[in-house]
């Protein structure tokens, strides 16, 4: 494996960044495979429903807040770990919980222990998410790199349900999926530790422009609260939309559209396939128009496609195409907000700002699907797009305010 001495060097060539980018993309893909297997797995019900062995939406939806709670705890510590151990320490603390969580899940635990395992995996994801989002936003070709790593996560979300379906087709239980993930997580740990083995605390310190930040927590952070708060609000709504659609689209298709389970699962896979394509296209799109304009057009397309998707008279083939389009429109939004926020903030607050806003986003990712689960239990899963449409309109208004020069 090719190594460079400084993974955060903004002057490094794209060729030098490729090994690190490859390993970070593999990390995000592994996280995606795990995450989307929770509530978007064919052939007949989301995997979390099978594991929980209950048919009540609200009970199965506990997977969301439990996993996010681990993410939030790790996120609150990510800046301290950067200061003390550098990104190398982040890599170790990110990959170890993934391996432990995968090991526990592969033993076919009872539901309470399963929730514990999701909490542990959430810890690992919390350490890696904001750290690598920041890393991608400050390297050369940040638009392209951010699109690639976030696209890799979405690609993992496509592959997770496919692997689950393949295992079930040959008669293997859901715990075998986590044996696969245990291998993936172990490879992820080896690759990332090797790739970032030189990125210690001294490397991180050398990149901070305001040295006082290491002493008193940084006086510059307080002056950036408005930008961070608005970006956090954008993430809250955006992640809520993504998780709601990926988590409940299978149930919506089977219960509201009366499709077969395999077609319903295909709709979810096409949604994530659209996200893969959208995120990989972020770099080329921003070469055509300014990032602010691109995101406005994408959110408008997202709203329009949702309105068309709600038409029950629409042919099934058209609905599947619309699901892909919805994924494509929503895919680039998260990395675009990261890029916009880091461009507005000084270097010394990047990690804390991204950690805080990602944490806020995860609250939305846990809250929106849980609320939809409660609403679905009372009023039916048809209310899914009522909630998502309202969130999408709010997202457009927040972006118009946030992206102002």
C-alpha positions as CSV (number, residue, x, y, z in Angstrom):
1,X,0.0,0.0,0.0
2,X,1.4,3.4,-1.0
3,X,1.8,5.8,1.8
4,X,2.2,9.6,2.1
5,X,3.6,11.2,5.1
6,X,0.9,13.8,5.6
7,X,-2.7,12.7,4.9
8,X,-4.0,16.3,5.4
9,X,-1.5,18.1,3.2
10,X,-3.6,20.4,0.9
11,X,-0.7,20.5,-1.6
12,X,-0.5,16.8,-2.1
13,X,-1.3,15.6,-5.6
14,X,-4.4,13.6,-6.4
15,X,-2.3,10.5,-7.1
16,X,-0.8,10.7,-3.6
17,X,-4.3,11.0,-2.1
18,X,-5.7,7.9,-3.9
19,X,-4.6,5.2,-1.3
20,X,-6.1,7.2,1.6
21,X,-9.2,8.0,-0.4
22,X,-9.6,4.3,-1.3
23,X,-9.4,3.2,2.4
24,X,-11.8,5.9,3.6
25,X,-14.3,5.0,0.8
26,X,-14.1,1.4,2.0
27,X,-14.8,2.5,5.5
28,X,-17.9,4.4,4.4
29,X,-19.1,1.5,2.3
30,X,-18.8,-0.9,5.2
31,X,-20.8,1.5,7.4
32,X,-23.4,1.8,4.6
33,X,-23.8,-2.0,4.3
34,X,-24.4,-2.3,8.0
35,X,-26.7,0.7,8.3
36,X,-29.1,0.1,5.5
37,X,-29.5,-3.6,6.4
38,X,-31.3,-2.5,9.5
39,X,-34.6,-1.4,7.9
40,X,-34.3,-1.9,4.2
41,X,-33.8,-5.5,3.6
42,X,-35.6,-7.9,1.2
43,X,-37.3,-10.1,0.6
44,X,-40.4,-9.6,2.8
45,X,-39.7,-7.4,5.8
46,X,-36.9,-5.1,6.9
47,X,-34.2,-6.9,8.8
48,X,-34.8,-5.1,12.1
49,X,-38.4,-6.4,12.1
50,X,-37.2,-9.9,11.7
51,X,-34.7,-9.5,14.5
52,X,-37.1,-7.8,16.8
53,X,-39.7,-10.5,16.1
54,X,-42.5,-8.0,16.6
55,X,-44.8,-6.3,14.1
56,X,-45.2,-3.0,16.0
57,X,-43.5,-0.1,14.1
58,X,-42.6,1.9,17.2
59,X,-40.8,-1.1,18.8
60,X,-38.7,-1.9,15.8
61,X,-37.9,1.8,15.4
62,X,-36.0,1.7,18.7
63,X,-33.0,0.6,16.5
64,X,-32.7,4.2,15.3
65,X,-32.3,6.1,18.6
66,X,-30.2,3.4,20.3
67,X,-27.7,3.4,17.4
68,X,-27.6,7.2,17.3
69,X,-27.0,7.5,21.1
70,X,-23.7,5.7,20.6
71,X,-22.9,8.0,17.7
72,X,-23.6,11.1,19.8
73,X,-21.4,10.0,22.6
74,X,-18.5,9.3,20.2
75,X,-19.1,12.6,18.4
76,X,-18.8,14.5,21.7
77,X,-15.3,13.1,22.2
78,X,-14.0,13.3,18.6
79,X,-12.2,16.7,19.0
80,X,-10.5,15.6,22.2
81,X,-9.3,12.4,20.5
82,X,-7.9,14.5,17.7
83,X,-6.0,16.6,20.2
84,X,-4.6,13.7,22.2
85,X,-4.1,11.0,19.6
86,X,-4.6,12.5,16.1
87,X,-6.5,10.9,13.3
88,X,-4.7,7.7,13.9
89,X,-6.4,7.4,17.3
90,X,-9.7,8.2,15.7
91,X,-9.2,5.3,13.3
92,X,-8.5,2.9,16.1
93,X,-11.5,4.0,18.1
94,X,-13.7,3.9,15.0
95,X,-12.8,0.5,13.8
96,X,-12.6,-1.4,17.1
97,X,-16.3,-0.9,18.0
98,X,-17.3,-1.9,14.5
99,X,-15.4,-5.2,14.9
100,X,-16.9,-5.8,18.4
101,X,-20.4,-4.9,17.3
102,X,-20.2,-7.2,14.3
103,X,-18.9,-10.0,16.5
104,X,-21.8,-9.6,18.9
105,X,-24.4,-9.4,16.2
106,X,-23.0,-12.6,14.5
107,X,-23.9,-14.6,17.6
108,X,-27.6,-14.2,17.1
109,X,-28.2,-12.2,20.3
110,X,-31.6,-11.5,21.9
111,X,-33.2,-8.2,21.1
112,X,-31.8,-6.3,24.1
113,X,-28.3,-7.4,23.3
114,X,-28.9,-6.6,19.7
115,X,-29.7,-3.1,20.7
116,X,-26.5,-3.0,22.7
117,X,-24.5,-4.1,19.6
118,X,-26.1,-1.3,17.5
119,X,-25.0,1.1,20.2
120,X,-21.4,-0.2,20.0
121,X,-21.4,0.1,16.2
122,X,-22.8,3.6,16.6
123,X,-19.8,4.5,18.7
124,X,-17.4,3.6,15.9
125,X,-19.4,5.4,13.3
126,X,-19.5,8.5,15.4
127,X,-15.8,8.6,15.6
128,X,-15.2,8.1,11.9
129,X,-18.0,10.1,10.4
130,X,-17.1,13.7,11.4
131,X,-13.4,13.1,11.2
132,X,-13.4,11.8,7.7
133,X,-16.0,14.4,6.6
134,X,-13.6,17.1,7.7
135,X,-10.6,15.3,6.1
136,X,-12.5,15.1,2.8
137,X,-13.5,18.8,2.9
138,X,-10.0,20.2,3.3
139,X,-7.9,18.0,0.9
140,X,-7.3,19.0,-2.7
141,X,-10.3,18.4,-5.0
142,X,-12.7,18.5,-1.9
143,X,-15.9,18.5,-4.0
144,X,-14.9,15.3,-5.8
145,X,-13.4,13.6,-2.7
146,X,-16.5,14.4,-0.5
147,X,-18.8,13.1,-3.3
148,X,-16.8,9.9,-3.6
149,X,-16.7,9.0,0.1
150,X,-20.4,9.8,0.7
151,X,-21.2,7.9,-2.5
152,X,-19.3,4.9,-1.2
153,X,-21.6,5.0,1.9
154,X,-24.6,5.0,-0.3
155,X,-23.1,2.2,-2.4
156,X,-22.8,0.2,0.8
157,X,-26.5,0.9,1.5
158,X,-27.3,-0.7,-1.9
159,X,-25.1,-3.7,-1.3
160,X,-26.3,-4.5,2.3
161,X,-29.8,-5.5,1.4
162,X,-28.6,-7.5,-1.7
163,X,-26.2,-9.5,0.5
164,X,-29.0,-10.1,3.1
165,X,-31.4,-11.3,0.3
166,X,-28.7,-13.6,-1.2
167,X,-28.0,-15.2,2.2
168,X,-31.8,-15.7,2.9
169,X,-32.3,-17.2,-0.6
170,X,-29.9,-20.0,0.3
171,X,-31.5,-20.6,3.7
172,X,-29.0,-18.8,5.9
173,X,-30.3,-16.8,8.9
174,X,-29.8,-13.1,9.4
175,X,-26.9,-13.6,11.8
176,X,-24.8,-14.8,8.8
177,X,-25.0,-11.4,7.3
178,X,-23.1,-10.1,10.4
179,X,-20.4,-12.8,9.9
180,X,-19.9,-11.2,6.5
181,X,-19.8,-7.7,8.1
182,X,-17.4,-9.0,10.8
183,X,-14.9,-9.8,8.0
184,X,-15.6,-6.5,6.3
185,X,-15.1,-4.6,9.5
186,X,-11.9,-6.4,10.2
187,X,-10.5,-5.6,6.8
188,X,-11.6,-2.0,7.3
189,X,-9.7,-1.8,10.6
190,X,-6.5,-3.2,9.1
191,X,-6.6,-0.9,6.0
192,X,-7.4,2.3,7.9
193,X,-4.8,1.8,10.7
194,X,-2.2,1.1,8.1
195,X,-3.2,4.1,5.9
196,X,-3.3,6.6,8.8
197,X,-0.5,5.2,10.9
198,X,1.6,8.4,10.6
199,X,-1.3,10.8,11.2
200,X,-0.7,11.3,15.0
201,X,-1.4,14.1,17.3
202,X,1.6,16.1,16.3
203,X,0.4,16.1,12.7
204,X,-3.0,17.3,13.8
205,X,-1.5,20.1,15.9
206,X,0.7,21.3,13.0
207,X,-2.5,21.9,10.9
208,X,-4.3,24.0,13.5
209,X,-3.9,27.7,12.6
210,X,-4.9,29.0,16.0
211,X,-2.6,27.4,18.6
212,X,-4.6,28.8,21.5
213,X,-7.3,26.3,20.5
214,X,-5.2,23.6,22.1
215,X,-5.1,25.4,25.4
216,X,-8.6,26.9,26.1
217,X,-10.8,25.2,23.6
218,X,-10.6,27.9,21.0
219,X,-12.0,31.4,21.2
220,X,-12.9,31.3,17.5
221,X,-15.6,28.6,18.1
222,X,-18.0,30.9,19.8
223,X,-18.0,33.3,16.9
224,X,-19.0,30.6,14.5
225,X,-22.1,29.5,16.4
226,X,-24.6,30.9,13.9
227,X,-23.0,29.1,10.9
228,X,-22.8,25.9,12.9
229,X,-26.3,26.1,14.2
230,X,-27.9,26.7,10.8
231,X,-25.8,23.9,9.2
232,X,-26.8,21.6,12.0
233,X,-30.5,22.4,11.4
234,X,-29.9,21.6,7.7
235,X,-28.3,18.2,8.6
236,X,-31.2,17.5,11.1
237,X,-33.8,17.8,8.3
238,X,-31.7,16.3,5.6
239,X,-30.7,13.1,7.5
240,X,-34.2,12.8,8.7
241,X,-35.4,12.7,5.1
242,X,-32.8,10.2,4.0
243,X,-33.3,7.9,6.9
244,X,-37.1,8.1,6.7
245,X,-37.2,7.2,3.0
246,X,-34.5,4.4,3.2
247,X,-36.1,3.0,6.4
248,X,-39.7,3.0,5.5
249,X,-39.9,2.9,1.7
250,X,-40.1,-0.9,1.7
251,X,-43.1,-0.9,4.1
252,X,-44.7,1.9,2.1
253,X,-44.5,0.0,-1.1
254,X,-45.9,-3.3,0.3
255,X,-48.7,-1.8,2.4
256,X,-49.7,1.3,0.5
257,X,-48.9,0.3,-3.1
258,X,-49.6,-3.4,-2.5
259,X,-46.5,-4.5,-4.4
260,X,-44.7,-7.7,-3.9
261,X,-41.9,-7.8,-1.3
262,X,-39.2,-8.1,-3.9
263,X,-40.5,-5.1,-5.8
264,X,-40.7,-3.1,-2.6
265,X,-37.1,-4.0,-1.8
266,X,-36.1,-3.0,-5.3
267,X,-37.6,0.5,-4.8
268,X,-35.3,0.9,-1.7
269,X,-32.3,-0.4,-3.6
270,X,-33.0,2.0,-6.5
271,X,-33.3,4.9,-4.0
272,X,-29.8,4.2,-2.7
273,X,-28.5,3.6,-6.2
274,X,-29.8,7.1,-7.1
275,X,-27.9,8.4,-4.1
276,X,-24.7,6.7,-5.2
277,X,-25.0,8.3,-8.6
278,X,-25.9,11.7,-7.2
279,X,-23.0,11.8,-4.8
280,X,-20.5,10.6,-7.4
281,X,-21.7,13.4,-9.7
282,X,-21.2,16.1,-7.1
283,X,-17.8,17.1,-8.5
284,X,-18.9,17.3,-12.1
285,X,-22.1,19.2,-11.2
286,X,-20.2,21.9,-9.3
287,X,-18.0,22.4,-12.3
288,X,-21.1,23.3,-14.3
289,X,-22.7,25.7,-11.8
290,X,-22.1,27.1,-8.3
291,X,-22.7,24.8,-5.4
292,X,-25.5,27.0,-4.1
293,X,-27.4,26.8,-7.4
294,X,-26.8,23.1,-7.7
295,X,-28.3,22.4,-4.3
296,X,-31.4,24.6,-4.9
297,X,-32.1,22.8,-8.1
298,X,-31.6,19.4,-6.5
299,X,-34.0,20.2,-3.6
300,X,-36.7,21.5,-6.0
301,X,-36.3,18.3,-8.0
302,X,-36.6,16.3,-4.8
303,X,-39.9,18.0,-3.9
304,X,-41.3,17.6,-7.5
305,X,-40.4,13.9,-7.6
306,X,-42.0,13.2,-4.3
307,X,-45.3,14.8,-5.5
308,X,-45.2,12.6,-8.5
309,X,-44.3,9.5,-6.5
310,X,-47.4,10.0,-4.3
311,X,-49.7,9.4,-7.3
312,X,-51.1,6.0,-6.8
313,X,-52.2,5.8,-10.4
314,X,-48.6,6.1,-11.6
315,X,-47.3,2.9,-13.3
316,X,-45.1,0.8,-11.2
317,X,-42.1,1.2,-13.6
318,X,-42.5,5.0,-13.3
319,X,-42.6,4.8,-9.5
320,X,-39.3,2.8,-9.5
321,X,-37.7,5.4,-11.7
322,X,-39.0,8.2,-9.4
323,X,-37.5,6.4,-6.4
324,X,-34.1,6.5,-8.2
325,X,-34.6,10.2,-9.0
326,X,-35.5,11.0,-5.4
327,X,-32.3,9.3,-4.3
328,X,-30.2,11.2,-6.9
329,X,-31.7,14.5,-5.8
330,X,-31.1,14.0,-2.1
331,X,-27.6,12.3,-2.5
332,X,-25.3,15.4,-2.9
333,X,-27.1,17.5,-0.2
334,X,-25.1,16.3,2.8
335,X,-21.6,16.6,1.4
336,X,-22.6,20.0,-0.1
337,X,-23.5,21.3,3.3
338,X,-20.2,20.1,4.8
339,X,-18.2,21.8,2.0
340,X,-20.2,25.0,2.5
341,X,-19.7,25.1,6.3
342,X,-16.0,24.4,6.2
343,X,-15.5,27.1,3.6
344,X,-17.1,29.6,6.1
345,X,-15.2,28.5,9.2
346,X,-11.5,28.8,10.2
347,X,-9.4,25.6,10.2
348,X,-9.2,25.2,13.9
349,X,-12.9,24.7,14.4
350,X,-13.5,22.3,11.5
351,X,-13.5,19.1,13.4
352,X,-15.7,20.3,16.3
353,X,-18.1,22.0,13.9
354,X,-18.5,19.0,11.7
355,X,-18.8,16.7,14.7
356,X,-21.5,18.9,16.3
357,X,-23.5,19.3,13.1
358,X,-23.3,15.6,12.2
359,X,-24.5,14.8,15.7
360,X,-27.5,17.1,15.2
361,X,-28.1,15.4,11.9
362,X,-28.2,12.0,13.6
363,X,-30.8,13.3,15.9
364,X,-32.9,14.0,12.9
365,X,-32.0,10.6,11.5
366,X,-33.3,9.0,14.6
367,X,-36.2,11.2,15.3
368,X,-37.9,11.4,12.0
369,X,-38.1,7.7,11.3
370,X,-39.2,7.0,14.9
371,X,-42.0,9.6,14.6
372,X,-43.1,8.1,11.2
373,X,-43.1,4.7,12.9
374,X,-45.5,6.0,15.6
375,X,-47.7,7.8,13.0
376,X,-47.7,4.6,10.9
377,X,-48.9,2.6,13.8
378,X,-51.8,5.0,14.3
379,X,-52.7,6.2,10.9
380,X,-50.9,4.0,8.4
381,X,-47.7,4.1,6.5
382,X,-49.3,6.3,3.8
383,X,-48.4,9.3,6.0
384,X,-44.7,8.8,5.1
385,X,-44.6,11.3,2.3
386,X,-46.7,13.8,4.2
387,X,-43.8,14.1,6.7
388,X,-41.0,13.9,4.1
389,X,-42.6,16.5,1.9
390,X,-42.9,19.0,4.7
391,X,-39.2,18.3,5.7
392,X,-38.1,18.8,2.1
393,X,-39.8,22.3,1.8
394,X,-38.2,23.2,5.1
395,X,-34.8,22.0,3.8
396,X,-35.0,24.4,0.8
397,X,-35.7,27.4,3.0
398,X,-32.8,26.5,5.4
399,X,-30.4,26.1,2.5
400,X,-31.4,29.5,0.9
401,X,-30.5,31.1,4.3
402,X,-27.4,29.0,5.1
403,X,-25.7,29.3,1.7
404,X,-25.9,33.1,1.5
405,X,-22.5,34.7,0.9
